[in-house]
Amino acid sequence: MSWGANHNWGEVQRRRLQREGENPVPHYWEHALWVWGQASMEEFEALWDQINLDGVVERIQVPYLVVHGAHDRQIPVEYAHRSYDQAVNSSKRELKVYTADEGGVEHCNLDDPVNPTSFIADWVAETFGQSVG
C-alpha cells in the first residue's frame, strides 16, 4: 500500500530544498543524510535522481492500494497515478484519490483521516478476506 504515494522521493527533496531551504524542520537534512548514508548535501543531491520507484512498482504481484489526497502539497497527486499506473503486475490494484467533496485532500489525508482510514481498513478486510470488527 502507498498512502501519500511518494513515488519520486528524490524529486520531492529537490523541491523541498528549493522551496524551504536549509531548514524545512529542525535537523531535517542532517537526518536525511544519516538515513541515506551521505556525508554532505552535495553527495545527497547526486543521489536524488536514483531515489524513486520507477522499475520497482512493476514488480509488485500482490494486491496494491494507493491512497492520496487530491490537493496534497507535499507529494504531488501525479505520483499516486504513477505508482498505480506502474503496478501492472499486481493481482489487484486500486487507486483512491480523495477530493474536496469527500475530505482528506491533504498529505496522507490528515485534514480528514476518518474516511480514508475506514476505506483502507475495509479494503484490507475485503482483499484479504478477514473481518476487522
N, C-alpha and C positions, 0 to 999 in steps of 0.2 A: 504494500500500500504506500502511496505517496500522498501526504497531507501537507498542502502548501508546496507543491511539486517543484523543488529546486533542481531542475534538470541541468542547469548550467551554473554551478556554484562559482566557478572562476569568473564568469562574466558578472555575476552579482557582486563579487568582491571588487572588481574593477569599477563598477558603477558606484559602489559604496564609498570607495576611496575618492572618486571624483566629486561625489555629492556631499559627503560628510567629513572628508579629510582625514587627518591623522588620528582623531579620537572619536569614532562614532559612539562608542560607550567606553568607559574606563577600561583600559588594558585589552581592548578588543584585538588589536593587531598583534600584541605580544602573545596572546592566547592562540590566535590563528597560526602564528609562526611555530609555536610549540607543537600544536596539533599536527601540522604538516611537516615538521622536522626541518624547517628552514631557518637559516642563520640571519637572514636580512630580508627587508622588504623587496630588494632587487631580486633576490633568489625566488621569493614567493611570487612576485609578479611574473617571472619567467615560467612558473609552474601553472598559472591560472588557466591557460588555454587547454590544459590536459585534464582539468577537474570538471568533467561533465559526464552525462550518462549516455552519450551517443555511443552506439555499439555495445552497450550494456543492457539496456531495457529490452532489446530484441531477444536476449537470452532467457527472459522470464517465461516459464512454461506453466506456472501455477496461476490461480486467479489473482488478478491485479486490479486494485481500485485506486483511482486518482480523484482526490477531493481538493477543491481550490475555491477561493473567493474571487469573484469577478473583478473586484477593484483592489486586489492585493497590491500594496505599494512597495512591498519588499521583494516579492518574487513575481515576475510578470506572468499573467494568466497564459500567455503563449507557451510557457514551459510546461504547464499542465497538459495542453494539447499535444505538445511534442512528445512527452512521455507516453501518453495514451496512444498516439499515432505509431510510435515505435514498438509498442508492446504487441506486435503481430503474432507472436507465438504463445501468448497467454491463453490458457484454456478457457478463461472467462475474463474479459476486461471491461471496465466501466469507467466513465468519466462523469463526475458530478461537479459542476461549477455553480456555486451559489450566487444568486442575483440579489439586487436590492429589494425586490418584492419578497424574497424568502428570508432575507437577513443573512448575516455571515459572509459579507463580501470582502472583509479584510484578511490579512495573513492568518492562515490556519483557522479562519472563521471566528477569531477571538472577539469580534464585536457582537456575536450572537451564536455561541457554541452549542446551544441545545439541539437545534435541528440537525446540524452536521454530525454531532456525536451519536445521536439516535440513529441517523441514517447509516453511519459506519457500523454500529453495533448490529443493526438489522441486516445489513449486507453480509457481515461476517457470519451471523447465525444462518441466514438463508444459504449462503455459499457453502458453508461447511457443515450444514445440517444439524446444528445444535441450538437449543433454546438458551436465551440469555435472560431469563427472568423467573 
